[in-house]
């Protein structure tokens, strides 16, 4: 069945160029044509009501099983497998309502996100495309042990990555350093965890199977080892410096800074005190690094860490606003959650262009004029299927 959206303003191509008096055709989940207005009949015609058509938003860092409360680890400890599974499905619906058509889930208890992702792909339930690691590869006792596949040494690292691939992971997540939230004792944010040797084995094996590797890395040593090991994205990356940025450019490693989540952890009174203290210690360092390096020749994507303390499952918009405080360019900031995010994923998505996936959002107002207009979602299409509509 072919479909067409008419009476719409389109943010077209890699530069989000605003074009008028055009219509967009899609079939079998793919954009087939963007052309001047015509009277050609289609199987399904949509009136865009003079709104603004943007690519479906992409959140590069989420946790679909978490609830965004001030202490989601505590919540999951009270819930059983079935409740966490239902929560993940519900959160998938929530993403669609906010125009988020692709998420990358990198950390899930019992590989729940893999199961939800498969169900969405098979059409059993509705939701965004979920690119997911399931469990993370972590040293024994390392960061976020509740959803870890513990690996220690070369053999265990190889076995661990193969296990996640076998289960159906579509990205591999590693914990190269400790973190701010997750454990009340036994780790510090800047402490390196997995070794360079372990991470290199993981990256080599993942790449052999066509999967990218995302590295949770906060401290300097963990960032450097991640880059040298061959990871594809650095998650968080607080302690960036000139040498690390040079390496990022040389090795073509992308950066998902996740600014908003650390501000939330630092400011919310109900967040566990150990996490608040660690966040307060590094949030200014994080912001300063982004301000200094956001114009470097690397891909920078938007990731909200949705589900984390004080972070809703539509907080991608909050991350966009946080980044725009520094970037101060609506178009360039919007690219971090569309065009650039698609490039980071190495998939034909995030751009309104022939041959790209028909993940589309109709907004009432123009986000290039004001990014707050991302909240005016009227209709959402995921892989060409209408999945959400106001009224």
C-alpha positions in Angstrom: 0.0 0.0 0.0 1.4 3.4 -0.9 0.7 6.4 1.2 1.1 10.2 0.7 1.1 13.1 3.1 0.0 16.4 1.5 -0.5 20.0 2.8 2.7 19.7 4.8 6.0 21.6 5.4 8.9 19.2 5.2 12.3 19.4 7.0 14.1 17.8 4.1 17.4 16.0 3.8 20.6 16.1 5.8 20.4 19.8 6.4 16.7 19.8 7.5 15.9 22.3 4.7 12.4 23.6 5.0 10.5 23.0 1.8 6.9 23.9 1.0 4.4 22.8 -1.7 5.7 19.3 -1.7 4.2 15.9 -0.8 5.9 12.8 0.5 5.1 9.3 -0.6 6.1 6.1 1.2 5.5 2.4 0.7 6.6 -0.8 2.6 8.0 1.4 5.4 10.3 3.3 3.1 10.1 6.9 1.7 9.6 6.4 -2.0 9.3 10.0 -3.4 9.3 13.6 -2.3 7.8 15.7 -5.1 5.9 18.9 -5.9 2.2 18.8 -5.1 0.1 16.6 -7.4 -3.4 15.2 -7.7 -2.2 11.6 -8.1 -4.3 9.2 -6.1 -2.9 7.0 -3.5 -4.1 4.0 -1.4 -3.9 6.2 1.8 -3.9 10.0 1.8 -3.0 12.1 4.9 -3.8 15.8 5.3 -0.8 17.3 7.1 -3.0 20.4 8.0 -0.1 22.8 7.1 2.0 21.3 9.9 5.7 20.5 9.9 7.1 17.1 9.0 10.3 16.1 10.8 12.2 12.8 10.9 11.2 10.5 13.8 13.3 11.4 16.8 16.1 9.0 17.9 17.2 8.6 21.5 20.6 6.9 21.6 20.7 6.0 25.3 17.7 4.7 27.2 16.7 2.0 29.7 13.1 0.8 28.9 12.6 -1.2 32.1 13.3 1.7 34.5 10.5 4.1 35.6 12.3 7.5 35.8 11.6 7.7 39.6 14.2 9.0 41.9 15.5 5.5 42.6 14.6 3.1 39.8 17.0 0.4 41.0 14.9 0.2 44.1 11.7 0.0 42.1 13.0 -2.9 40.0 14.1 -4.8 43.1 10.4 -4.7 44.2 9.1 -5.8 40.8 9.2 -9.3 39.3 10.2 -10.1 35.7 6.6 -9.9 34.4 6.0 -6.4 35.9 9.3 -5.1 34.4 8.3 -6.6 31.1 4.9 -4.8 31.1 6.6 -1.6 32.1 9.0 -1.8 29.2 6.1 -2.3 26.8 4.2 0.6 28.3 7.3 2.8 27.9 7.5 1.9 24.3 4.0 3.3 23.7 5.1 6.4 25.6 8.0 7.0 23.2 5.7 7.0 20.2 3.3 9.5 21.7 6.3 11.9 21.9 7.5 11.4 18.4 10.4 9.1 19.4 10.5 6.3 16.8 13.9 4.8 17.5 15.7 4.2 20.8 18.9 2.4 21.8 18.5 0.5 25.0 21.9 -0.2 26.6 21.2 -1.9 29.9 18.3 -4.2 30.7 17.7 -6.8 33.5 17.3 -10.4 32.2 17.6 -9.1 28.6 14.0 -7.8 28.7 14.7 -5.1 26.2 15.7 -7.8 23.6 12.4 -9.6 24.0 10.4 -6.4 23.7 12.4 -5.4 20.6 11.7 -8.7 19.0 8.0 -8.4 19.7 7.9 -5.0 18.1 9.8 -6.2 15.0 7.3 -9.1 14.6 4.3 -6.8 15.0 3.1 -8.4 18.2 3.1 -5.0 20.0 3.5 -1.4 18.9 6.6 0.6 19.8 9.7 2.3 18.5 12.5 0.4 16.9 14.6 -0.7 19.9 18.3 -1.3 19.2 19.4 -3.1 22.3 22.3 -4.7 24.1 20.2 -6.5 26.7 22.7 -7.2 29.5 25.9 -5.1 29.7 29.4 -6.6 29.7 30.9 -5.6 33.0 33.7 -6.8 35.3 32.6 -8.8 38.3 31.2 -6.3 40.8 31.4 -3.5 38.2 29.0 -0.7 37.2 25.3 -1.6 37.2 25.7 -5.3 38.3 21.9 -5.8 38.3 21.9 -6.1 34.5 25.4 -7.3 33.9 26.9 -10.2 32.1 30.1 -10.4 34.2 33.3 -10.9 32.2 36.8 -11.2 33.7 39.8 -11.9 31.4 40.1 -12.6 27.7 38.1 -15.9 27.5 35.2 -14.5 29.6 35.1 -11.4 27.5 34.9 -13.4 24.3 32.2 -15.7 25.7 30.2 -12.8 27.1 29.9 -10.9 23.8 29.1 -14.1 22.0 26.3 -14.8 24.5 24.7 -11.4 23.9 24.9 -11.8 20.2 23.3 -15.3 20.5 20.4 -13.9 22.5 19.7 -11.3 19.8 21.5 -8.1 20.9 21.7 -5.5 18.2 24.4 -3.4 19.9 26.9 -4.4 22.6 27.3 -2.3 25.8 30.3 -2.3 28.0 31.1 -0.6 31.3 34.6 0.8 31.0 34.3 2.8 34.2 32.4 3.1 37.4 29.3 5.3 37.5 27.4 7.9 39.4 24.2 5.9 40.1 23.4 2.2 40.6 25.6 1.1 43.5 25.9 2.8 46.9 29.4 1.5 47.5 32.3 -0.3 45.7 32.7 2.0 42.7 33.7 5.5 41.8 32.7 7.3 38.6 36.3 7.8 37.4 37.6 4.4 38.2 38.5 2.2 35.1 36.9 -1.2 35.2 37.2 -3.4 32.1 40.8 -3.6 30.8 42.0 -2.5 27.4 42.6 -6.1 26.5 39.1 -7.3 27.5 37.5 -4.4 25.6 39.5 -5.0 22.5 38.4 -8.6 22.3 34.8 -7.5 22.8 35.0 -4.9 20.0 36.7 -7.2 17.6 34.1 -9.9 18.0 31.1 -7.5 17.9 32.4 -5.9 14.8 32.9 -9.3 13.2 29.1 -9.8 13.6 28.3 -6.3 12.4 27.4 -4.9 15.8 28.5 -1.6 17.3 29.9 -1.2 20.8 28.8 1.5 23.2 31.0 2.2 26.1 30.0 3.7 29.4 33.1 5.7 30.1 33.4 8.6 32.6 37.1 8.8 33.7 39.9 9.7 31.4 41.7 6.3 31.4 38.4 4.5 30.6 37.7 6.9 27.7 41.1 6.4 26.3 41.1 2.7 26.6 37.6 2.5 25.0 38.8 4.5 22.0 41.9 2.4 21.6 39.9 -0.8 21.9 37.7 0.2 19.0 34.3 1.2 20.5 31.9 3.1 18.3 30.4 5.4 20.9 31.5 7.0 24.2 28.5 7.3 26.5 28.8 10.2 29.0 32.5 11.0 28.7 32.8 13.6 31.4 36.6 13.9 31.6 37.3 14.7 27.9 40.5 16.6 27.1 42.4 17.7 24.0 44.3 14.4 23.6 41.1 12.3 23.9 39.3 14.5 21.4 42.2 14.1 19.0 41.9 10.3 19.4 38.1 10.5 19.0 38.6 12.3 15.6 41.3 9.9 14.5 39.3 6.8 15.3 36.0 8.2 14.3 34.3 7.5 17.6 31.0 9.2 18.3 30.0 10.9 21.6 26.7 10.8 23.4 27.2 13.2 26.3 23.9 12.7 28.1 24.0 16.1 29.9 20.5 16.2 31.3 20.5 13.1 33.4 23.5 14.2 35.6 21.8 17.5 36.3 18.7 15.6 37.4 20.7 13.3 39.7 22.5 16.2 41.2 19.4 18.3 41.9 16.6 15.8 42.9 16.2 15.6 46.6 14.8 12.1 46.5 17.8 10.6 44.6 20.1 8.5 46.9 22.6 10.7 48.6 25.6 8.8 47.3 24.6 9.4 43.7 23.7 13.1 44.3 27.1 13.7 45.8 28.9 12.1 42.9 26.8 13.9 40.3 27.4 17.3 42.0 31.1 16.6 41.9 31.2 16.1 38.1 28.3 17.9 36.5 30.2 21.1 36.0 33.1 19.2 34.5 30.7 17.5 32.2 29.1 20.8 31.0 32.5 22.4 30.5 33.7 19.5 28.4 30.7 19.7 26.1 31.1 23.5 25.8 34.7 23.1 24.9 34.4 20.2 22.5 31.0 20.2 20.8 32.4 21.7 17.6 35.1 19.1 17.1 35.0 16.9 14.0 33.1 14.0 15.6 29.5 12.9 15.5 27.6 14.0 18.6 24.3 12.4 19.3 21.4 12.9 21.7 20.9 10.4 24.5 18.7 11.0 27.5 19.4 8.0 29.7 15.6 7.7 29.9 14.3 5.8 32.9 17.2 7.0 35.1 16.6 9.0 38.3 14.3 12.0 37.5 14.5 11.2 33.7 11.2 10.5 31.9 10.8 8.4 28.8 10.3 11.6 26.8 13.4 13.3 28.2 15.1 13.2 24.9 13.6 16.7 24.5 15.1 17.8 27.8 18.5 16.5 26.5 18.0 18.5 23.3 17.2 21.6 25.3 20.3 21.1 27.5 22.6 20.7 24.5 21.1 23.8 22.8 22.1 25.9 25.8 25.6 25.5 24.4 25.1 24.9 20.7 22.5 27.8 20.4 21.4 26.7 17.0 18.0 25.0 16.7 18.8 23.2 13.5 22.2 21.8 14.5 20.8 20.7 17.9 17.8 19.0 16.3 20.3 17.1 14.1 21.7 15.3 17.2 18.4 13.5 17.6 17.7 13.0 13.9 20.3 13.2 11.1 23.4 12.7 13.2 21.8 10.0 15.4 21.0 8.1 12.2 24.6 8.3 11.1 25.8 7.1 14.5 23.5 4.1 14.2 24.7 3.5 10.6 21.1 3.1 9.5 19.0 4.8 6.9 16.9 6.7 9.3 16.8 10.2 10.9 16.5 11.9 7.5 13.5 12.6 5.3 14.9 11.4 2.0 14.1 8.9 -0.7 15.2 5.4 0.4 15.2 6.2 4.1 12.8 4.6 6.6 9.4 6.3 6.9 9.7 7.2 10.5 8.0 10.6 10.5 6.4 13.0 12.9 3.9 15.8 12.1 4.2 18.8 14.4 1.8 21.6 14.6 4.6 24.2 14.8 8.1 24.7 13.3 10.8 23.3 15.6 13.5 25.3 13.8 11.9 28.5 15.2 11.6 27.1 18.7 12.7 23.6 19.9 9.8 23.7 22.4 7.6 23.0 19.3 8.8 19.4 19.5 6.0 19.1 22.1 3.3 19.8 19.4 3.1 16.3 18.1 0.0 15.7 15.9 0.8 12.4 14.3 3.5 9.8 14.3 4.5 7.2 11.7 6.9 4.3 12.5 8.2 2.4 9.5 5.3 3.9 7.5 2.6 2.8 9.8 0.5 5.4 11.6 1.0 4.6 15.3 -0.2 7.8 17.1 -2.6 10.6 16.3 -4.1 13.5 18.2 -7.9 13.5 17.9 
